[in-house]
Amino acid sequence: MKSFACGDVVPGCAASWVSSTDDEILVLVAQHAATAHGITTVTPELVESITNRIVTVS
């Protein structure tokens, strides 16, 4: 399983996700970024920042 906390990229955001793959987390985070943070364009730099902070959990 994989885990990501939005607060690792956007200070103060408490949203987090656990999913089976990085790609699933990226889809969920993109939806969250649009609705919660008004980010509608996900740049390669943002994707890299997110993927660098996705951790494996048991």
PDB file with one MODEL, atoms N, CA, C and O in Angstrom:
MODEL        1
ATOM      1  N   MET A   1       0.845  -1.186   0.000  1.00  0.00           N
ATOM      2  CA  MET A   1       0.000   0.000   0.000  1.00  0.00           C
ATOM      3  C   MET A   1       0.884   1.240   0.000  1.00  0.00           C
ATOM      4  O   MET A   1       2.017   1.225   0.480  1.00  0.00           O
ATOM      5  N   LYS A   2       0.332   2.305  -0.549  1.00  0.00           N
ATOM      6  CA  LYS A   2       1.023   3.585  -0.653  1.00  0.00           C
ATOM      7  C   LYS A   2       0.229   4.649   0.088  1.00  0.00           C
ATOM      8  O   LYS A   2      -0.995   4.567   0.182  1.00  0.00           O
ATOM      9  N   SER A   3       0.925   5.640   0.610  1.00  0.00           N
ATOM     10  CA  SER A   3       0.280   6.705   1.367  1.00  0.00           C
ATOM     11  C   SER A   3       0.870   8.054   0.962  1.00  0.00           C
ATOM     12  O   SER A   3       2.057   8.171   0.655  1.00  0.00           O
ATOM     13  N   PHE A   4      -0.001   9.075   0.972  1.00  0.00           N
ATOM     14  CA  PHE A   4       0.433  10.440   0.695  1.00  0.00           C
ATOM     15  C   PHE A   4      -0.385  11.400   1.547  1.00  0.00           C
ATOM     16  O   PHE A   4      -1.600  11.248   1.681  1.00  0.00           O
ATOM     17  N   ALA A   5       0.291  12.388   2.121  1.00  0.00           N
ATOM     18  CA  ALA A   5      -0.362  13.445   2.891  1.00  0.00           C
ATOM     19  C   ALA A   5      -0.191  14.767   2.160  1.00  0.00           C
ATOM     20  O   ALA A   5       0.935  15.182   1.886  1.00  0.00           O
ATOM     21  N   CYS A   6      -1.275  15.422   1.848  1.00  0.00           N
ATOM     22  CA  CYS A   6      -1.234  16.686   1.119  1.00  0.00           C
ATOM     23  C   CYS A   6      -0.415  17.738   1.871  1.00  0.00           C
ATOM     24  O   CYS A   6       0.267  18.558   1.256  1.00  0.00           O
ATOM     25  N   GLY A   7      -0.485  17.707   3.180  1.00  0.00           N
ATOM     26  CA  GLY A   7       0.253  18.664   3.996  1.00  0.00           C
ATOM     27  C   GLY A   7       1.754  18.612   3.785  1.00  0.00           C
ATOM     28  O   GLY A   7       2.460  19.553   4.146  1.00  0.00           O
ATOM     29  N   ASP A   8       2.255  17.526   3.204  1.00  0.00           N
ATOM     30  CA  ASP A   8       3.687  17.444   2.889  1.00  0.00           C
ATOM     31  C   ASP A   8       4.040  18.362   1.729  1.00  0.00           C
ATOM     32  O   ASP A   8       5.208  18.706   1.549  1.00  0.00           O
ATOM     33  N   VAL A   9       3.046  18.765   0.937  1.00  0.00           N
ATOM     34  CA  VAL A   9       3.264  19.668  -0.198  1.00  0.00           C
ATOM     35  C   VAL A   9       2.583  21.018   0.051  1.00  0.00           C
ATOM     36  O   VAL A   9       3.132  22.067  -0.286  1.00  0.00           O
ATOM     37  N   VAL A  10       1.395  20.983   0.636  1.00  0.00           N
ATOM     38  CA  VAL A  10       0.640  22.201   0.932  1.00  0.00           C
ATOM     39  C   VAL A  10       0.514  22.309   2.454  1.00  0.00           C
ATOM     40  O   VAL A  10      -0.359  21.680   3.051  1.00  0.00           O
ATOM     41  N   PRO A  11       1.380  23.102   3.075  1.00  0.00           N
ATOM     42  CA  PRO A  11       1.348  23.212   4.538  1.00  0.00           C
ATOM     43  C   PRO A  11      -0.041  23.562   5.065  1.00  0.00           C
ATOM     44  O   PRO A  11      -0.714  24.455   4.550  1.00  0.00           O
ATOM     45  N   GLY A  12      -0.449  22.843   6.096  1.00  0.00           N
ATOM     46  CA  GLY A  12      -1.731  23.092   6.730  1.00  0.00           C
ATOM     47  C   GLY A  12      -2.877  22.250   6.214  1.00  0.00           C
ATOM     48  O   GLY A  12      -3.940  22.221   6.833  1.00  0.00           O
ATOM     49  N   CYS A  13      -2.692  21.563   5.096  1.00  0.00           N
ATOM     50  CA  CYS A  13      -3.762  20.717   4.564  1.00  0.00           C
ATOM     51  C   CYS A  13      -3.713  19.365   5.268  1.00  0.00           C
ATOM     52  O   CYS A  13      -2.653  18.744   5.353  1.00  0.00           O
ATOM     53  N   ALA A  14      -4.851  18.914   5.770  1.00  0.00           N
ATOM     54  CA  ALA A  14      -4.915  17.670   6.530  1.00  0.00           C
ATOM     55  C   ALA A  14      -5.327  16.456   5.698  1.00  0.00           C
ATOM     56  O   ALA A  14      -5.434  15.354   6.235  1.00  0.00           O
ATOM     57  N   ALA A  15      -5.557  16.640   4.407  1.00  0.00           N
ATOM     58  CA  ALA A  15      -6.005  15.526   3.558  1.00  0.00           C
ATOM     59  C   ALA A  15      -4.884  14.507   3.378  1.00  0.00           C
ATOM     60  O   ALA A  15      -3.710  14.861   3.265  1.00  0.00           O
ATOM     61  N   SER A  16      -5.278  13.225   3.355  1.00  0.00           N
ATOM     62  CA  SER A  16      -4.305  12.161   3.100  1.00  0.00           C
ATOM     63  C   SER A  16      -5.023  10.991   2.454  1.00  0.00           C
ATOM     64  O   SER A  16      -6.242  10.856   2.556  1.00  0.00           O
ATOM     65  N   TRP A  17      -4.247  10.148   1.790  1.00  0.00           N
ATOM     66  CA  TRP A  17      -4.799   9.019   1.061  1.00  0.00           C
ATOM     67  C   TRP A  17      -3.932   7.797   1.251  1.00  0.00           C
ATOM     68  O   TRP A  17      -2.723   7.900   1.459  1.00  0.00           O
ATOM     69  N   VAL A  18      -4.564   6.635   1.175  1.00  0.00           N
ATOM     70  CA  VAL A  18      -3.872   5.350   1.136  1.00  0.00           C
ATOM     71  C   VAL A  18      -4.485   4.583  -0.025  1.00  0.00           C
ATOM     72  O   VAL A  18      -5.707   4.472  -0.129  1.00  0.00           O
ATOM     73  N   SER A  19      -3.642   4.059  -0.890  1.00  0.00           N
ATOM     74  CA  SER A  19      -4.118   3.328  -2.055  1.00  0.00           C
ATOM     75  C   SER A  19      -3.080   2.283  -2.427  1.00  0.00           C
ATOM     76  O   SER A  19      -1.994   2.240  -1.848  1.00  0.00           O
ATOM     77  N   SER A  20      -3.418   1.444  -3.391  1.00  0.00           N
ATOM     78  CA  SER A  20      -2.509   0.354  -3.729  1.00  0.00           C
ATOM     79  C   SER A  20      -1.381   0.766  -4.669  1.00  0.00           C
ATOM     80  O   SER A  20      -0.348   0.098  -4.712  1.00  0.00           O
ATOM     81  N   THR A  21      -1.558   1.858  -5.425  1.00  0.00           N
ATOM     82  CA  THR A  21      -0.504   2.267  -6.361  1.00  0.00           C
ATOM     83  C   THR A  21      -0.288   3.777  -6.331  1.00  0.00           C
ATOM     84  O   THR A  21      -1.156   4.537  -5.902  1.00  0.00           O
ATOM     85  N   ASP A  22       0.881   4.189  -6.793  1.00  0.00           N
ATOM     86  CA  ASP A  22       1.177   5.616  -6.922  1.00  0.00           C
ATOM     87  C   ASP A  22       0.184   6.281  -7.868  1.00  0.00           C
ATOM     88  O   ASP A  22      -0.294   7.384  -7.602  1.00  0.00           O
ATOM     89  N   ASP A  23      -0.124   5.604  -8.973  1.00  0.00           N
ATOM     90  CA  ASP A  23      -1.036   6.188  -9.962  1.00  0.00           C
ATOM     91  C   ASP A  23      -2.412   6.454  -9.379  1.00  0.00           C
ATOM     92  O   ASP A  23      -3.018   7.483  -9.677  1.00  0.00           O
ATOM     93  N   GLU A  24      -2.918   5.545  -8.552  1.00  0.00           N
ATOM     94  CA  GLU A  24      -4.224   5.765  -7.916  1.00  0.00           C
ATOM     95  C   GLU A  24      -4.173   6.980  -7.000  1.00  0.00           C
ATOM     96  O   GLU A  24      -5.107   7.781  -6.971  1.00  0.00           O
ATOM     97  N   ILE A  25      -3.091   7.115  -6.258  1.00  0.00           N
ATOM     98  CA  ILE A  25      -2.950   8.275  -5.376  1.00  0.00           C
ATOM     99  C   ILE A  25      -2.890   9.555  -6.203  1.00  0.00           C
ATOM    100  O   ILE A  25      -3.509  10.554  -5.838  1.00  0.00           O
ATOM    101  N   LEU A  26      -2.160   9.537  -7.301  1.00  0.00           N
ATOM    102  CA  LEU A  26      -2.065  10.737  -8.138  1.00  0.00           C
ATOM    103  C   LEU A  26      -3.428  11.184  -8.662  1.00  0.00           C
ATOM    104  O   LEU A  26      -3.700  12.383  -8.733  1.00  0.00           O
ATOM    105  N   VAL A  27      -4.282  10.237  -9.026  1.00  0.00           N
ATOM    106  CA  VAL A  27      -5.631  10.581  -9.493  1.00  0.00           C
ATOM    107  C   VAL A  27      -6.425  11.239  -8.362  1.00  0.00           C
ATOM    108  O   VAL A  27      -7.074  12.265  -8.570  1.00  0.00           O
ATOM    109  N   LEU A  28      -6.373  10.653  -7.180  1.00  0.00           N
ATOM    110  CA  LEU A  28      -7.104  11.200  -6.031  1.00  0.00           C
ATOM    111  C   LEU A  28      -6.577  12.576  -5.644  1.00  0.00           C
ATOM    112  O   LEU A  28      -7.353  13.479  -5.333  1.00  0.00           O
ATOM    113  N   VAL A  29      -5.265  12.732  -5.664  1.00  0.00           N
ATOM    114  CA  VAL A  29      -4.657  14.010  -5.301  1.00  0.00           C
ATOM    115  C   VAL A  29      -5.004  15.079  -6.334  1.00  0.00           C
ATOM    116  O   VAL A  29      -5.256  16.226  -5.964  1.00  0.00           O
ATOM    117  N   ALA A  30      -5.022  14.730  -7.612  1.00  0.00           N
ATOM    118  CA  ALA A  30      -5.389  15.702  -8.650  1.00  0.00           C
ATOM    119  C   ALA A  30      -6.819  16.195  -8.433  1.00  0.00           C
ATOM    120  O   ALA A  30      -7.091  17.387  -8.577  1.00  0.00           O
ATOM    121  N   GLN A  31      -7.737  15.284  -8.085  1.00  0.00           N
ATOM    122  CA  GLN A  31      -9.114  15.686  -7.816  1.00  0.00           C
ATOM    123  C   GLN A  31      -9.170  16.615  -6.609  1.00  0.00           C
ATOM    124  O   GLN A  31      -9.874  17.625  -6.629  1.00  0.00           O
ATOM    125  N   HIS A  32      -8.432  16.273  -5.563  1.00  0.00           N
ATOM    126  CA  HIS A  32      -8.387  17.088  -4.356  1.00  0.00           C
ATOM    127  C   HIS A  32      -7.777  18.464  -4.647  1.00  0.00           C
ATOM    128  O   HIS A  32      -8.287  19.486  -4.186  1.00  0.00           O
ATOM    129  N   ALA A  33      -6.690  18.480  -5.408  1.00  0.00           N
ATOM    130  CA  ALA A  33      -6.014  19.742  -5.727  1.00  0.00           C
ATOM    131  C   ALA A  33      -6.967  20.706  -6.426  1.00  0.00           C
ATOM    132  O   ALA A  33      -6.947  21.910  -6.167  1.00  0.00           O
ATOM    133  N   ALA A  34      -7.799  20.170  -7.311  1.00  0.00           N
ATOM    134  CA  ALA A  34      -8.755  21.018  -8.043  1.00  0.00           C
ATOM    135  C   ALA A  34      -9.841  21.544  -7.121  1.00  0.00           C
ATOM    136  O   ALA A  34     -10.156  22.734  -7.149  1.00  0.00           O
ATOM    137  N   THR A  35     -10.419  20.668  -6.301  1.00  0.00           N
ATOM    138  CA  THR A  35     -11.553  21.093  -5.481  1.00  0.00           C
ATOM    139  C   THR A  35     -11.143  21.861  -4.233  1.00  0.00           C
ATOM    140  O   THR A  35     -11.813  22.822  -3.854  1.00  0.00           O
ATOM    141  N   ALA A  36     -10.064  21.458  -3.593  1.00  0.00           N
ATOM    142  CA  ALA A  36      -9.687  22.083  -2.316  1.00  0.00           C
ATOM    143  C   ALA A  36      -8.717  23.249  -2.480  1.00  0.00           C
ATOM    144  O   ALA A  36      -8.712  24.179  -1.673  1.00  0.00           O
ATOM    145  N   HIS A  37      -7.896  23.195  -3.529  1.00  0.00           N
ATOM    146  CA  HIS A  37      -6.846  24.204  -3.661  1.00  0.00           C
ATOM    147  C   HIS A  37      -6.931  25.015  -4.955  1.00  0.00           C
ATOM    148  O   HIS A  37      -6.117  25.913  -5.170  1.00  0.00           O
ATOM    149  N   GLY A  38      -7.902  24.712  -5.819  1.00  0.00           N
ATOM    150  CA  GLY A  38      -8.073  25.458  -7.049  1.00  0.00           C
ATOM    151  C   GLY A  38      -6.977  25.211  -8.085  1.00  0.00           C
ATOM    152  O   GLY A  38      -6.803  26.000  -9.013  1.00  0.00           O
ATOM    153  N   ILE A  39      -6.243  24.116  -7.920  1.00  0.00           N
ATOM    154  CA  ILE A  39      -5.163  23.780  -8.859  1.00  0.00           C
ATOM    155  C   ILE A  39      -5.752  22.889  -9.943  1.00  0.00           C
ATOM    156  O   ILE A  39      -6.077  21.727  -9.695  1.00  0.00           O
ATOM    157  N   THR A  40      -5.886  23.435 -11.135  1.00  0.00           N
ATOM    158  CA  THR A  40      -6.488  22.663 -12.225  1.00  0.00           C
ATOM    159  C   THR A  40      -5.460  22.158 -13.227  1.00  0.00           C
ATOM    160  O   THR A  40      -5.754  21.271 -14.028  1.00  0.00           O
ATOM    161  N   THR A  41      -4.257  22.718 -13.184  1.00  0.00           N
ATOM    162  CA  THR A  41      -3.182  22.253 -14.055  1.00  0.00           C
ATOM    163  C   THR A  41      -2.118  21.605 -13.191  1.00  0.00           C
ATOM    164  O   THR A  41      -1.477  22.266 -12.373  1.00  0.00           O
ATOM    165  N   VAL A  42      -1.936  20.303 -13.380  1.00  0.00           N
ATOM    166  CA  VAL A  42      -0.941  19.569 -12.608  1.00  0.00           C
ATOM    167  C   VAL A  42       0.341  19.523 -13.439  1.00  0.00           C
ATOM    168  O   VAL A  42       0.426  18.818 -14.444  1.00  0.00           O
ATOM    169  N   THR A  43       1.319  20.283 -12.999  1.00  0.00           N
ATOM    170  CA  THR A  43       2.579  20.383 -13.738  1.00  0.00           C
ATOM    171  C   THR A  43       3.470  19.169 -13.442  1.00  0.00           C
ATOM    172  O   THR A  43       3.289  18.488 -12.433  1.00  0.00           O
ATOM    173  N   PRO A  44       4.417  18.913 -14.320  1.00  0.00           N
ATOM    174  CA  PRO A  44       5.374  17.827 -14.042  1.00  0.00           C
ATOM    175  C   PRO A  44       6.119  18.032 -12.723  1.00  0.00           C
ATOM    176  O   PRO A  44       6.439  17.065 -12.032  1.00  0.00           O
ATOM    177  N   GLU A  45       6.392  19.278 -12.381  1.00  0.00           N
ATOM    178  CA  GLU A  45       7.077  19.561 -11.114  1.00  0.00           C
ATOM    179  C   GLU A  45       6.205  19.193  -9.917  1.00  0.00           C
ATOM    180  O   GLU A  45       6.703  18.671  -8.920  1.00  0.00           O
ATOM    181  N   LEU A  46       4.913  19.462 -10.015  1.00  0.00           N
ATOM    182  CA  LEU A  46       4.001  19.097  -8.933  1.00  0.00           C
ATOM    183  C   LEU A  46       3.899  17.586  -8.816  1.00  0.00           C
ATOM    184  O   LEU A  46       3.919  17.052  -7.707  1.00  0.00           O
ATOM    185  N   VAL A  47       3.789  16.890  -9.934  1.00  0.00           N
ATOM    186  CA  VAL A  47       3.743  15.428  -9.917  1.00  0.00           C
ATOM    187  C   VAL A  47       5.002  14.874  -9.260  1.00  0.00           C
ATOM    188  O   VAL A  47       4.925  13.955  -8.445  1.00  0.00           O
ATOM    189  N   GLU A  48       6.155  15.427  -9.610  1.00  0.00           N
ATOM    190  CA  GLU A  48       7.410  14.970  -9.014  1.00  0.00           C
ATOM    191  C   GLU A  48       7.424  15.217  -7.511  1.00  0.00           C
ATOM    192  O   GLU A  48       7.858  14.361  -6.740  1.00  0.00           O
ATOM    193  N   SER A  49       6.952  16.379  -7.100  1.00  0.00           N
ATOM    194  CA  SER A  49       6.904  16.706  -5.674  1.00  0.00           C
ATOM    195  C   SER A  49       6.014  15.732  -4.916  1.00  0.00           C
ATOM    196  O   SER A  49       6.341  15.314  -3.805  1.00  0.00           O
ATOM    197  N   ILE A  50       4.893  15.376  -5.521  1.00  0.00           N
ATOM    198  CA  ILE A  50       3.969  14.417  -4.895  1.00  0.00           C
ATOM    199  C   ILE A  50       4.577  13.030  -4.867  1.00  0.00           C
ATOM    200  O   ILE A  50       4.599  12.390  -3.815  1.00  0.00           O
ATOM    201  N   THR A  51       5.073  12.547  -6.004  1.00  0.00           N
ATOM    202  CA  THR A  51       5.599  11.181  -6.053  1.00  0.00           C
ATOM    203  C   THR A  51       6.807  11.008  -5.141  1.00  0.00           C
ATOM    204  O   THR A  51       7.033   9.917  -4.616  1.00  0.00           O
ATOM    205  N   ASN A  52       7.586  12.071  -4.948  1.00  0.00           N
ATOM    206  CA  ASN A  52       8.726  11.981  -4.040  1.00  0.00           C
ATOM    207  C   ASN A  52       8.303  11.842  -2.582  1.00  0.00           C
ATOM    208  O   ASN A  52       9.105  11.457  -1.731  1.00  0.00           O
ATOM    209  N   ARG A  53       7.038  12.156  -2.297  1.00  0.00           N
ATOM    210  CA  ARG A  53       6.546  12.096  -0.921  1.00  0.00           C
ATOM    211  C   ARG A  53       5.559  10.951  -0.673  1.00  0.00           C
ATOM    212  O   ARG A  53       5.049  10.802   0.437  1.00  0.00           O
ATOM    213  N   ILE A  54       5.294  10.154  -1.692  1.00  0.00           N
ATOM    214  CA  ILE A  54       4.469   8.963  -1.500  1.00  0.00           C
ATOM    215  C   ILE A  54       5.319   7.915  -0.790  1.00  0.00           C
ATOM    216  O   ILE A  54       6.440   7.624  -1.206  1.00  0.00           O
ATOM    217  N   VAL A  55       4.778   7.357   0.274  1.00  0.00           N
ATOM    218  CA  VAL A  55       5.518   6.355   1.043  1.00  0.00           C
ATOM    219  C   VAL A  55       4.805   5.018   1.027  1.00  0.00           C
ATOM    220  O   VAL A  55       3.583   4.947   0.899  1.00  0.00           O
ATOM    221  N   THR A  56       5.577   3.976   1.157  1.00  0.00           N
ATOM    222  CA  THR A  56       5.009   2.628   1.244  1.00  0.00           C
ATOM    223  C   THR A  56       4.632   2.361   2.694  1.00  0.00           C
ATOM    224  O   THR A  56       5.419   2.598   3.610  1.00  0.00           O
ATOM    225  N   VAL A  57       3.417   1.865   2.885  1.00  0.00           N
ATOM    226  CA  VAL A  57       2.933   1.513   4.222  1.00  0.00           C
ATOM    227  C   VAL A  57       2.519   0.051   4.214  1.00  0.00           C
ATOM    228  O   VAL A  57       2.207  -0.513   3.165  1.00  0.00           O
ATOM    229  N   SER A  58       2.519  -0.553   5.388  1.00  0.00           N
ATOM    230  CA  SER A  58       2.147  -1.967   5.448  1.00  0.00           C
ATOM    231  C   SER A  58       0.671  -2.159   5.681  1.00  0.00           C
ATOM    232  O   SER A  58       0.200  -3.294   5.757  1.00  0.00           O
TER     233      SER A  58
ENDMDL
END
